Amino acid sequence: MPLIGGGDTYHASFTESGGIKANDEVRIAGVRVGKVTGVELAGDKVDVTFKVDNDNPWLPLNNLRIYCVLAQVYEITARHGLLVLNVFHAGDGNLHPLLVYDAREPGVMERVHAAGDEIVRVSVEAGGVLSGEHGIGLEKRDLMPLMFSAVDLAAQAALRDAFDPSGLANPGKVLPSPAGCGDLHVAKAVAEGAWI
């Protein structure tokens, strides 16, 4: 895992700053590890610079990425009027932002899905992946092209077809449709209140 040392500077570029501003403290698990030394617009990106405190001998680079992504997660959920509970494994950068909402509220599901898509995009942009441990399923299926080319997706579809030619194992999940030649996207009804 890449490390940066005390006094080192770290740069990151994002499409949004997530409300990060110069002189903000960088805290990980409640402990100050450094401060933001600059936030600059660079075309359609925002460049953020952090300086690690001199008394912090080594810090996993991953943790500063987590800080940046979490700041953006809070900005995204606030913009969509949602509450977020962030749970994560800081050691491997595995984030689990839990969006809290009342499904009876009109329009809330659209906001939840829009915020979820933005959070995934921010995570991938910061060097993360679509899923660290729970798989792709339905929610992130259509975001697979953020990480995989059409050739990659076709190869994955061919491998899946080799082991499941009848398409019985989790139909419609994991791979976006069309992922291979001749695929058609067929939406299946989901029971109201089902967790997918």
Contacts in CASP RR format, 6 or more apart in sequence:
PFRMAT RR
TARGET T0000
AUTHOR 0000-0000-0000
METHOD contacts of the structure
MODEL  1
MPLIGGGDTYHASFTESGGIKANDEVRIAGVRVGKVTGVELAGDKVDVTF
KVDNDNPWLPLNNLRIYCVLAQVYEITARHGLLVLNVFHAGDGNLHPLLV
YDAREPGVMERVHAAGDEIVRVSVEAGGVLSGEHGIGLEKRDLMPLMFSA
VDLAAQAALRDAFDPSGLANPGKVLPSPAGCGDLHVAKAVAEGAWI
1 60 0 8 1.000
1 61 0 8 1.000
1 62 0 8 1.000
2 60 0 8 1.000
2 61 0 8 1.000
2 62 0 8 1.000
3 58 0 8 1.000
3 59 0 8 1.000
3 60 0 8 1.000
3 61 0 8 1.000
4 10 0 8 1.000
4 52 0 8 1.000
4 58 0 8 1.000
4 59 0 8 1.000
4 61 0 8 1.000
4 64 0 8 1.000
5 52 0 8 1.000
5 56 0 8 1.000
5 57 0 8 1.000
5 58 0 8 1.000
5 59 0 8 1.000
6 52 0 8 1.000
6 53 0 8 1.000
6 54 0 8 1.000
6 55 0 8 1.000
6 56 0 8 1.000
6 57 0 8 1.000
6 58 0 8 1.000
6 59 0 8 1.000
7 51 0 8 1.000
7 52 0 8 1.000
7 53 0 8 1.000
7 54 0 8 1.000
8 51 0 8 1.000
8 52 0 8 1.000
9 37 0 8 1.000
9 49 0 8 1.000
9 50 0 8 1.000
9 51 0 8 1.000
9 52 0 8 1.000
10 49 0 8 1.000
10 50 0 8 1.000
10 51 0 8 1.000
10 52 0 8 1.000
10 61 0 8 1.000
10 64 0 8 1.000
11 47 0 8 1.000
11 48 0 8 1.000
11 49 0 8 1.000
11 50 0 8 1.000
12 47 0 8 1.000
12 48 0 8 1.000
12 50 0 8 1.000
12 64 0 8 1.000
12 65 0 8 1.000
12 68 0 8 1.000
12 126 0 8 1.000
13 42 0 8 1.000
13 45 0 8 1.000
13 46 0 8 1.000
13 47 0 8 1.000
13 48 0 8 1.000
14 45 0 8 1.000
14 46 0 8 1.000
14 48 0 8 1.000
14 68 0 8 1.000
14 72 0 8 1.000
14 122 0 8 1.000
14 125 0 8 1.000
14 126 0 8 1.000
15 44 0 8 1.000
15 45 0 8 1.000
15 46 0 8 1.000
15 122 0 8 1.000
15 125 0 8 1.000
16 46 0 8 1.000
16 72 0 8 1.000
16 75 0 8 1.000
16 122 0 8 1.000
17 39 0 8 1.000
17 46 0 8 1.000
17 48 0 8 1.000
17 71 0 8 1.000
17 72 0 8 1.000
17 75 0 8 1.000
18 71 0 8 1.000
18 72 0 8 1.000
18 74 0 8 1.000
18 75 0 8 1.000
18 76 0 8 1.000
19 71 0 8 1.000
19 75 0 8 1.000
20 36 0 8 1.000
20 39 0 8 1.000
20 48 0 8 1.000
20 68 0 8 1.000
20 71 0 8 1.000
21 36 0 8 1.000
21 39 0 8 1.000
22 36 0 8 1.000
22 37 0 8 1.000
22 38 0 8 1.000
22 39 0 8 1.000
23 35 0 8 1.000
23 36 0 8 1.000
23 37 0 8 1.000
24 35 0 8 1.000
24 36 0 8 1.000
25 32 0 8 1.000
25 34 0 8 1.000
25 35 0 8 1.000
25 36 0 8 1.000
26 32 0 8 1.000
26 33 0 8 1.000
26 34 0 8 1.000
26 35 0 8 1.000
26 36 0 8 1.000
26 50 0 8 1.000
26 52 0 8 1.000
26 64 0 8 1.000
26 67 0 8 1.000
27 33 0 8 1.000
27 67 0 8 1.000
28 59 0 8 1.000
28 63 0 8 1.000
28 66 0 8 1.000
28 67 0 8 1.000
28 90 0 8 1.000
29 90 0 8 1.000
32 53 0 8 1.000
33 52 0 8 1.000
33 53 0 8 1.000
33 56 0 8 1.000
33 59 0 8 1.000
33 63 0 8 1.000
33 64 0 8 1.000
34 50 0 8 1.000
34 51 0 8 1.000
34 52 0 8 1.000
34 53 0 8 1.000
34 56 0 8 1.000
35 50 0 8 1.000
35 51 0 8 1.000
35 53 0 8 1.000
36 48 0 8 1.000
36 49 0 8 1.000
36 50 0 8 1.000
37 49 0 8 1.000
37 50 0 8 1.000
37 51 0 8 1.000
38 47 0 8 1.000
38 48 0 8 1.000
38 49 0 8 1.000
39 46 0 8 1.000
39 47 0 8 1.000
39 48 0 8 1.000
39 49 0 8 1.000
40 46 0 8 1.000
40 47 0 8 1.000
41 47 0 8 1.000
48 68 0 8 1.000
50 64 0 8 1.000
50 67 0 8 1.000
52 59 0 8 1.000
60 91 0 8 1.000
62 90 0 8 1.000
62 91 0 8 1.000
62 92 0 8 1.000
62 93 0 8 1.000
63 90 0 8 1.000
63 91 0 8 1.000
65 93 0 8 1.000
65 126 0 8 1.000
65 127 0 8 1.000
65 128 0 8 1.000
66 88 0 8 1.000
66 90 0 8 1.000
66 93 0 8 1.000
66 95 0 8 1.000
68 126 0 8 1.000
69 95 0 8 1.000
69 122 0 8 1.000
69 123 0 8 1.000
69 126 0 8 1.000
70 86 0 8 1.000
70 95 0 8 1.000
72 119 0 8 1.000
72 122 0 8 1.000
73 84 0 8 1.000
73 86 0 8 1.000
73 95 0 8 1.000
73 97 0 8 1.000
73 119 0 8 1.000
73 122 0 8 1.000
74 84 0 8 1.000
76 115 0 8 1.000
76 116 0 8 1.000
76 118 0 8 1.000
76 119 0 8 1.000
76 122 0 8 1.000
77 83 0 8 1.000
77 84 0 8 1.000
77 97 0 8 1.000
77 99 0 8 1.000
77 115 0 8 1.000
79 115 0 8 1.000
80 111 0 8 1.000
80 112 0 8 1.000
80 114 0 8 1.000
80 115 0 8 1.000
81 111 0 8 1.000
82 99 0 8 1.000
82 100 0 8 1.000
82 101 0 8 1.000
82 108 0 8 1.000
82 111 0 8 1.000
82 112 0 8 1.000
82 115 0 8 1.000
83 99 0 8 1.000
83 100 0 8 1.000
83 101 0 8 1.000
84 97 0 8 1.000
84 98 0 8 1.000
84 99 0 8 1.000
84 100 0 8 1.000
85 97 0 8 1.000
85 98 0 8 1.000
85 100 0 8 1.000
86 95 0 8 1.000
86 96 0 8 1.000
86 97 0 8 1.000
86 98 0 8 1.000
87 96 0 8 1.000
87 97 0 8 1.000
87 98 0 8 1.000
88 94 0 8 1.000
88 95 0 8 1.000
88 96 0 8 1.000
93 128 0 8 1.000
94 132 0 8 1.000
94 133 0 8 1.000
95 123 0 8 1.000
97 116 0 8 1.000
97 119 0 8 1.000
99 112 0 8 1.000
99 115 0 8 1.000
99 116 0 8 1.000
101 108 0 8 1.000
101 109 0 8 1.000
101 111 0 8 1.000
101 112 0 8 1.000
102 108 0 8 1.000
103 109 0 8 1.000
103 193 0 8 1.000
116 139 0 8 1.000
117 143 0 8 1.000
120 130 0 8 1.000
120 140 0 8 1.000
120 143 0 8 1.000
120 146 0 8 1.000
121 143 0 8 1.000
121 146 0 8 1.000
123 129 0 8 1.000
123 130 0 8 1.000
124 130 0 8 1.000
124 143 0 8 1.000
124 146 0 8 1.000
124 147 0 8 1.000
129 147 0 8 1.000
130 136 0 8 1.000
130 140 0 8 1.000
130 143 0 8 1.000
130 144 0 8 1.000
130 146 0 8 1.000
130 147 0 8 1.000
131 140 0 8 1.000
135 174 0 8 1.000
136 144 0 8 1.000
136 173 0 8 1.000
136 174 0 8 1.000
136 175 0 8 1.000
137 170 0 8 1.000
137 173 0 8 1.000
137 174 0 8 1.000
137 196 0 8 1.000
138 172 0 8 1.000
138 173 0 8 1.000
138 196 0 8 1.000
139 196 0 8 1.000
141 172 0 8 1.000
141 173 0 8 1.000
141 174 0 8 1.000
141 175 0 8 1.000
141 176 0 8 1.000
142 176 0 8 1.000
144 153 0 8 1.000
144 175 0 8 1.000
144 176 0 8 1.000
144 179 0 8 1.000
145 153 0 8 1.000
145 176 0 8 1.000
148 156 0 8 1.000
153 175 0 8 1.000
153 176 0 8 1.000
153 179 0 8 1.000
153 180 0 8 1.000
154 179 0 8 1.000
154 180 0 8 1.000
154 181 0 8 1.000
156 175 0 8 1.000
156 179 0 8 1.000
157 175 0 8 1.000
157 179 0 8 1.000
157 180 0 8 1.000
157 183 0 8 1.000
158 180 0 8 1.000
160 167 0 8 1.000
160 169 0 8 1.000
160 174 0 8 1.000
160 175 0 8 1.000
161 167 0 8 1.000
163 169 0 8 1.000
171 188 0 8 1.000
172 186 0 8 1.000
172 188 0 8 1.000
177 183 0 8 1.000
177 184 0 8 1.000
177 185 0 8 1.000
177 186 0 8 1.000
178 184 0 8 1.000
178 185 0 8 1.000
190 196 0 8 1.000
END
